[in-house]
């Protein structure tokens, strides 16, 4: 009887063991190994020659890396703001008990089910001069119309914003809608009795109540910004030239094409820092909430 009880206590931990090993080796182990490689003179193959922070100095002296950081910052601000605004507005729209709510939720959320590669290829075709939108508008009679954003150095990064916002806004909508459905209906009754406009209720009452949901959305979107790679490769290959270069592509190019493991590892460590900076306060806040 005692052995059966002990077995029942051990069984859940045994079920979690494969995930624990995966996290320990695949995530923590890989991060520690990358950190070690970033402080060595590794080129095509890993090296044990320690050179301290020299790879980081080379990294930040690299114009292509600095351009990629600038592009990522610009992309991140536009992507996060656009997803928040569009996702929230879609959630508010669906929360009005519109006809065909189930169909609309599916339509808005469907793009998120697609891979970033598929999204990138679809939008590449839509924005490519002579194809997609360009061709459709010319067929309507505007024969001189040209939509060349994707091949314009100044506009290429914005095409990536458009494609990824189209994909991710549905997820924001779903999360925000779940939060809106948790708002006490009495708040709306009181607001109507006081004659308060709906937009003020949303901005001054509902949004502050949705702060935990907004924080989760911000964390997911910020992580997606740091990981941006697939859509860039599928749409522009970082071009024209290096106009839409991003850090993840810089890292992958130096790891596999330029045979510079050390420099690629230092770039990966630099990208890991903002992720940890975002996760740490979020994890702390969650632990404090659970403790309370």
C-alpha positions as CSV (number, residue, x, y, z in Angstrom):
1,X,0.0,0.0,0.0
2,X,2.8,2.4,0.9
3,X,4.6,1.5,-2.3
4,X,1.5,2.3,-4.4
5,X,1.2,5.7,-2.7
6,X,4.9,6.4,-3.4
7,X,4.4,5.3,-7.0
8,X,1.5,7.7,-7.4
9,X,3.6,10.6,-6.1
10,X,6.5,9.8,-8.4
11,X,4.5,9.2,-11.6
12,X,3.8,12.9,-12.3
13,X,7.5,13.8,-12.0
14,X,8.4,10.9,-14.2
15,X,6.0,12.2,-16.9
16,X,7.7,15.6,-16.7
17,X,11.2,14.1,-17.0
18,X,11.5,14.2,-20.8
19,X,10.5,17.9,-20.9
20,X,12.9,18.7,-18.0
21,X,15.8,17.0,-20.0
22,X,14.8,18.9,-23.1
23,X,14.8,22.2,-21.3
24,X,18.1,21.4,-19.5
25,X,20.0,20.2,-22.6
26,X,18.2,21.9,-25.5
27,X,17.6,25.3,-24.0
28,X,19.8,26.0,-21.0
29,X,22.7,23.8,-22.3
30,X,22.6,25.4,-25.8
31,X,22.5,28.9,-24.3
32,X,25.6,28.2,-22.1
33,X,27.4,26.6,-25.0
34,X,26.6,29.6,-27.2
35,X,27.9,32.0,-24.5
36,X,31.1,30.0,-24.4
37,X,31.6,30.1,-28.1
38,X,31.0,33.8,-28.2
39,X,34.2,34.3,-26.2
40,X,36.4,32.1,-28.4
41,X,38.1,32.5,-31.8
42,X,35.8,29.9,-33.4
43,X,35.4,30.1,-37.1
44,X,34.3,27.2,-39.3
45,X,34.6,24.8,-36.3
46,X,34.3,25.5,-32.6
47,X,37.6,26.5,-30.9
48,X,38.7,26.6,-27.3
49,X,41.0,29.6,-27.9
50,X,39.6,32.2,-25.4
51,X,39.6,35.8,-26.6
52,X,37.2,37.4,-24.1
53,X,34.8,40.0,-25.4
54,X,36.7,40.6,-28.7
55,X,33.9,39.0,-30.7
56,X,31.4,41.4,-29.2
57,X,33.6,44.4,-30.2
58,X,33.8,43.0,-33.7
59,X,30.1,42.6,-33.7
60,X,29.3,46.2,-32.8
61,X,31.9,47.5,-35.2
62,X,30.1,45.7,-38.0
63,X,27.9,48.1,-40.0
64,X,25.6,45.3,-41.1
65,X,24.9,44.3,-37.5
66,X,24.2,47.9,-36.5
67,X,21.9,48.3,-39.5
68,X,20.0,45.1,-38.5
69,X,19.5,46.5,-35.0
70,X,18.1,49.7,-36.4
71,X,15.8,47.8,-38.7
72,X,14.6,45.5,-35.8
73,X,13.9,48.6,-33.6
74,X,11.9,50.3,-36.3
75,X,10.1,47.0,-37.2
76,X,9.4,46.3,-33.5
77,X,7.8,49.6,-32.7
78,X,5.5,49.5,-35.7
79,X,4.7,45.8,-35.4
80,X,3.8,45.9,-31.7
81,X,1.7,49.1,-32.0
82,X,-0.1,48.0,-35.1
83,X,-0.9,44.6,-33.7
84,X,-2.2,46.1,-30.4
85,X,-4.4,48.7,-32.1
86,X,-5.8,46.4,-34.8
87,X,-6.2,43.4,-32.5
88,X,-8.0,45.5,-29.8
89,X,-10.3,47.1,-32.4
90,X,-11.2,43.7,-33.8
91,X,-11.9,42.4,-30.3
92,X,-14.1,45.3,-29.6
93,X,-16.0,44.8,-32.9
94,X,-16.6,41.1,-32.2
95,X,-17.6,41.8,-28.6
96,X,-20.7,43.7,-29.9
97,X,-22.4,40.3,-30.4
98,X,-22.2,40.6,-34.2
99,X,-23.9,38.1,-36.5
100,X,-21.6,35.3,-37.5
101,X,-19.2,35.8,-34.6
102,X,-17.8,32.3,-34.8
103,X,-17.0,32.7,-38.5
104,X,-15.4,36.1,-38.0
105,X,-13.2,34.8,-35.2
106,X,-12.0,32.0,-37.4
107,X,-11.3,34.3,-40.3
108,X,-9.3,36.8,-38.2
109,X,-7.4,34.1,-36.3
110,X,-6.7,31.9,-39.4
111,X,-3.6,33.8,-40.6
112,X,-1.8,33.0,-37.3
113,X,-2.1,29.3,-38.1
114,X,0.1,29.9,-41.2
115,X,3.8,29.7,-40.9
116,X,5.8,32.9,-41.4
117,X,7.4,31.4,-44.5
118,X,4.0,30.9,-46.1
119,X,2.9,34.4,-45.0
120,X,6.1,35.8,-46.5
121,X,5.7,34.0,-49.8
122,X,2.0,35.1,-50.1
123,X,2.8,38.7,-49.4
124,X,5.9,38.6,-51.6
125,X,3.6,37.7,-54.5
126,X,1.0,40.3,-53.6
127,X,3.6,43.1,-53.4
128,X,5.9,42.1,-56.2
129,X,5.9,44.6,-59.1
130,X,3.9,43.1,-62.0
131,X,2.1,40.6,-59.8
132,X,-0.6,40.5,-57.2
133,X,-2.0,43.9,-56.2
134,X,0.0,45.7,-58.9
135,X,-1.5,43.5,-61.6
136,X,-5.0,43.7,-60.2
137,X,-5.0,47.5,-60.2
138,X,-3.6,47.7,-63.7
139,X,-6.4,45.4,-64.9
140,X,-8.9,47.9,-63.4
141,X,-7.6,50.6,-65.8
142,X,-4.7,52.2,-64.0
143,X,-2.1,51.1,-66.4
144,X,0.7,53.3,-65.0
145,X,0.2,52.1,-61.4
146,X,3.3,50.5,-59.8
147,X,3.6,49.2,-56.3
148,X,7.3,48.7,-55.8
149,X,7.7,48.9,-52.0
150,X,9.2,45.4,-51.7
151,X,12.1,46.4,-54.1
152,X,12.5,49.9,-52.6
153,X,15.3,50.2,-50.1
154,X,13.4,52.8,-48.1
155,X,10.1,50.8,-48.0
156,X,11.1,47.1,-47.9
157,X,11.1,46.9,-44.1
158,X,7.5,48.3,-44.0
159,X,6.3,45.5,-46.3
160,X,7.5,43.0,-43.7
161,X,5.6,45.0,-41.0
162,X,2.4,44.8,-43.1
163,X,2.7,41.0,-43.7
164,X,3.5,40.1,-40.1
165,X,0.8,42.4,-38.6
166,X,-1.7,40.7,-40.9
167,X,-0.6,37.4,-39.4
168,X,-0.3,38.3,-35.7
169,X,-3.3,40.6,-35.2
170,X,-5.7,37.7,-35.0
171,X,-3.9,36.3,-32.0
172,X,-4.1,39.7,-30.2
173,X,-7.8,39.8,-31.1
174,X,-8.4,36.4,-29.5
175,X,-6.5,37.3,-26.3
176,X,-8.2,40.7,-26.0
177,X,-11.6,39.3,-26.7
178,X,-11.1,36.8,-23.9
179,X,-10.3,39.7,-21.6
180,X,-13.3,41.8,-22.8
181,X,-15.6,38.9,-22.1
182,X,-14.5,38.9,-18.5
183,X,-15.5,42.6,-17.9
184,X,-18.4,42.9,-15.5
185,X,-21.6,43.9,-17.5
186,X,-22.6,46.2,-14.6
187,X,-19.8,48.6,-15.6
188,X,-21.4,49.1,-19.0
189,X,-24.8,49.6,-17.4
190,X,-23.4,52.2,-15.0
191,X,-21.6,54.0,-17.9
192,X,-24.8,54.2,-20.0
193,X,-26.7,55.6,-17.0
194,X,-24.1,58.3,-16.5
195,X,-24.0,59.0,-20.3
196,X,-20.3,58.2,-20.6
197,X,-19.2,57.6,-24.3
198,X,-18.2,54.1,-25.1
199,X,-14.7,55.1,-26.2
200,X,-14.0,56.7,-22.9
201,X,-15.1,53.6,-21.1
202,X,-12.8,51.5,-23.1
203,X,-9.8,53.8,-22.7
204,X,-10.2,54.8,-19.0
205,X,-11.9,51.7,-17.5
206,X,-11.7,48.6,-19.6
207,X,-8.1,48.9,-20.9
208,X,-6.7,49.3,-17.3
209,X,-8.7,46.3,-16.3
210,X,-7.1,44.3,-19.1
211,X,-3.6,45.1,-18.1
212,X,-2.6,41.4,-17.4
213,X,-3.9,40.5,-20.9
214,X,-2.0,43.4,-22.4
215,X,1.2,42.4,-20.6
216,X,0.9,38.9,-22.0
217,X,0.3,40.2,-25.5
218,X,3.3,42.6,-25.3
219,X,5.5,39.7,-24.1
220,X,4.4,37.5,-27.0
221,X,4.8,40.3,-29.6
222,X,8.2,41.4,-28.3
223,X,9.4,37.8,-28.4
224,X,8.2,37.5,-32.0
225,X,10.1,40.7,-32.9
226,X,13.4,39.3,-31.6
227,X,12.8,36.1,-33.5
228,X,12.0,37.8,-36.8
229,X,13.7,35.7,-39.5
230,X,11.3,33.5,-41.6
231,X,9.2,36.3,-43.0
232,X,12.3,38.3,-44.0
233,X,13.9,35.4,-45.8
234,X,10.7,34.5,-47.6
235,X,9.9,38.1,-48.7
236,X,13.1,40.0,-49.3
237,X,16.1,37.9,-48.3
238,X,17.2,40.9,-46.3
239,X,17.3,43.1,-49.4
240,X,17.3,45.1,-51.5
241,X,20.9,45.0,-50.5
242,X,20.8,44.9,-46.8
243,X,17.8,47.3,-46.5
244,X,15.7,44.8,-44.5
245,X,18.5,43.0,-42.7
246,X,17.6,41.8,-39.2
247,X,19.8,40.3,-36.4
248,X,18.5,36.8,-36.7
249,X,19.4,36.7,-40.4
250,X,22.8,38.2,-39.7
251,X,23.4,35.4,-37.2
252,X,22.2,32.6,-39.5
253,X,24.3,34.0,-42.4
254,X,27.5,34.1,-40.4
255,X,26.8,30.7,-38.8
256,X,26.1,28.8,-42.0
257,X,27.3,30.9,-45.0
258,X,30.3,32.8,-43.6
259,X,31.6,30.1,-41.3
260,X,32.0,32.4,-38.3
261,X,30.7,30.5,-35.3
262,X,32.2,33.0,-32.8
263,X,30.6,36.1,-34.3
264,X,27.3,34.4,-34.8
265,X,27.3,33.2,-31.2
266,X,28.0,36.7,-29.9
267,X,25.0,38.0,-31.9
268,X,22.8,35.2,-30.5
269,X,23.8,36.2,-26.9
270,X,23.1,39.8,-27.6
271,X,19.6,38.8,-28.9
272,X,19.0,36.7,-25.8
273,X,19.5,39.7,-23.4
274,X,16.3,41.6,-24.3
275,X,14.3,38.3,-24.1
276,X,15.6,37.7,-20.6
277,X,15.0,41.3,-19.7
278,X,11.3,40.9,-20.8
279,X,10.8,37.5,-19.1
280,X,12.4,38.3,-15.8
281,X,9.9,41.0,-14.6
282,X,7.0,39.0,-16.0
283,X,8.1,35.9,-14.2
284,X,8.6,37.9,-11.0
285,X,5.2,39.5,-11.2
286,X,3.6,36.1,-11.8
287,X,5.4,34.6,-8.8
288,X,4.3,37.5,-6.6
289,X,0.7,37.1,-7.7
290,X,0.7,33.4,-7.0
291,X,2.4,34.0,-3.6
292,X,-0.3,36.5,-2.7
